[in-house]
């Protein structure tokens, strides 16, 4: 199926590794011109070069930290200045640290708020003028299955990602008249660097191995496995594409059946 992405311009935030990188690669494979970001200037340039060489499409690497207002603005401005417009925005950022109410400091709460919630607000607000000029504008936010089924010891993520879900639905209603679609993806446990780090923390606490903890977590899916980043990316790119131009305001779980609720 032709997704209608050839020649479109997309920004994928938090795309130096993990889910963001997988989404960026798939968008580029579908013919989109792409802007990606990371905090390490040389690292993101190398990542952009690798993606471009592998897919044959232009990829711009922008050194920017989306945990700050300046970083969000620089990423969006850099993409629009380079490509002359913007059609698709995928908001994404690294997950906040694990912890419970009693062992998380107020400073950690504020830092997580900046990264996990405000990065979405700032990226969308900066991109809005360009998106209004696009004929196929789309925004996809990335949260977690934790917005429906909280995950033990991930209080920051459980709390703040739920706010992103509310933001996405609200903007779908607020900006629908401008033709801009807003949808949210809820990844389940996916084999990324972030998840391996979490499994390593569990292994240390439980006196087990990363492999044992991974298998234990994967058992919560009817498939008895975690997702691959590519499986998540396929869903993200389809949802962002003009092929689903009448879908807005939804939250789509890509969790292998791990969420146990009916709705």
N, C-alpha and C positions, 0 to 999 in steps of 0.2 A: 504494500500500500504506500502510495506517495503521500507523505504527511504534509506536504506544502511548505516545507521549511527551507528549501533551497533559496539562498540569497537573503534570508532574514538575518537580523542582527540580534544576538542574545548576550545577556550577561548572566554568568553563573557565579554567585558569590561562594566563598569558602571552598574553592575548587582545586586546591593544590594536592588534595588526596581524598580518599574516602568516597562518600556518596556524591559530593560535589564534583569530584574529578570524573567519576563514572558518567554523570549526567552531561558534563561538558564534552566528553569524548563522543557520546552518542549523538548529541546535537551537531557536533562537527561532522560526524559521519553522515548525517542527514542533510548536510549542505549549508548549515548555518554559519555565518561569520560570528566569531565568538570573542568575548572578553572574559578573562578569568583573573582571579586575584589570589595572593598569598602575602604573608608578611615579609618573607625573605626575597629581596629583589632578584638576586641571581637565580635562586631556586625557581621562582615563578617564570622567569624568562626561559629557563631550560624546559620547564613543563610545557609552556606555550609552544616552544620550538618542536618539542617531541610530538605534541598533538597535531600540529600543522603538518609535519612531515608524514605522520601516519595516516592522516585523513585527506590531505591535499587541499584543505581549506584554511583560510586565514584565521589565526588565533592571536589575540593581543594579550600579553601578560602585564598586569598592573600590580605594582607593589602597594598594597593597602591593607590596613587592619580594619575590618568591618565592626570591630568592637568600639570604634570611635566615630564621631560625627564626621571628622575630616576624612577618615578612611572611606566611609560610605560615599561621600561626595566626590572624592577623587576617583573612585572606581567608576561611578556613573559618568562623570564628566569626561574621563579619559576615553571611555567606550564611545560616547556620543561624538566627541571631537574627532576621534579616529575614523569612525565608520559613517558619521553623518546622520545618525538616527538610532532608534531602538525599537524593537518589536516584542522582545521576550525578556522578562526578568525572573530569574530563579533565585530566591533569597535562601541563604544557607549560612551556617556558622558552626564552628566547632562546639561540641557539647560542654556545658559547665561541669565543674568537678562533682564527684560523688560526695555524699554527706547527709547527715541528719540534722534536725532542728538544733540540737544541743551542741553539735561540733562545727556548725557553719557560722562564720563570723558575719557581722553586718557588712563589712567590706566585701566579702565574697558574694553576698546577696546583691549589692549594688553593681559589682563587676559583671555578674551573671545577667542582671537586668539589661545592662548596656549591650552585652554580646547577644543574648538569646532573644530579647524582645525588641529593644530599640534599634538594632541593626535592620530589622524588617521595616520599621517605621521610617527610618532615615533613607534606606535604599529606595523604597517605594516613593517617598515624597520627592526625592531627587530625580527619579526617573519619570515622574508623572507628566511633565510637559512634553517629553519626547514620545511617551506612550500614547498621548492624546493625538499625536500626528500620524501614528501608525494605522495601517488598514487591518492589521491582525494582532492587536495588543493583548498580551497575556502575562499574568503574574502567577507564579507557583511558589508557595511557601512550603518549607519542609519542617515538620515538627517531629512527632514520635508517636508510637502506639501508647505512650504514657499519658497522652491527653485523654484517653478513654480508660486506660487500665494502668494506674500508677505503678512504678517500678521501685522496689525496695532500695533504699539508700541513695536514690536519685531525686531528692526533694527539690533541688533547684530546677532541674529539667521538668519534673512533674508539674510544678507550679507555673513556671514562666512560659513553657510551650503551650499550655492551655490558653494563655493570653494571646498568643500568636494565632491560634485557631479562631478566637473571637474577633481579632483584628481582620483576618482574612474574610470571614463571613460578612462583617460589617462593611468592608470596602467593596465587596461584590454588590451589595445593595446601594451603597453611596455613589459608586462610580459606574454602575451599569449603563446609565444614560450616555456615558462617553464611549461605550462599546468595549471597555476594558474588562477582561475576564479575570477573576481572582479565585484560585482553587488551592487547596492545601493537601499535601501528601503526608501520610502517617507511616513511616517505615517501621517495620518490626526489627527483630534482631537480624542484622546483616553482617556478613564477614568483612568488616572494615578494620582499619588500624585502631580506631576508637573502641570498637567492641573487643578486640583482642586485649587492649589495655584494661578494660573493665573485667574481663575474664581473668587476667593476670592478678588483679586486685582480689578477686574472689578466691583464686587459688592460694594466694598468700594467706588470706584470712582463714581458710578452711583446711589448709595443709594438704591440698590436692594439686592437680596439674591444670594448666590452661586447657588441655584437651578434654579432661574430665568435666570441667566447668562448662565448656562449650557444648559438649554432648548433653549435659544436664539441662541447659537452657534450650537447646534445639528440640528437646523432647516435648516442649510445650506446644509445638506445631504439629498438626496432623501429618505433615510431611516428614517429621523427625529430622529436620535440618534447618539451618539458617539460610537466608536468601543470599544470593550473590549480588554484588554492587550493580552488575549489568541488568539483573532482573528489576531492580528498583529503578534504574535509569530509563529502561524502556517505558515504564509506566509514567515517569515524569515527563519524558519527551512527548509521548502521545497526548498527555493532558495539556501540555503547553502549546500543542500544534493547532493550526487552523482547522484541522479535520474534526475537531470537537468544539466548533465555534458556538454551540448553544449550551455548553456546560459551564456553569459558573456557580460559585458559592458552595461547592461540595468539599467534603473531606474524604479522601480515598485512602483506605488502609492497604499497605503492601506488606502484609505481616504473616503470610502463610497460615492464616487461621489462628494466630496466637491470641487475638482479642476474643474473649469468650462471650461478650455481650451480644444481644440480638441487633441492637442499633448502634 
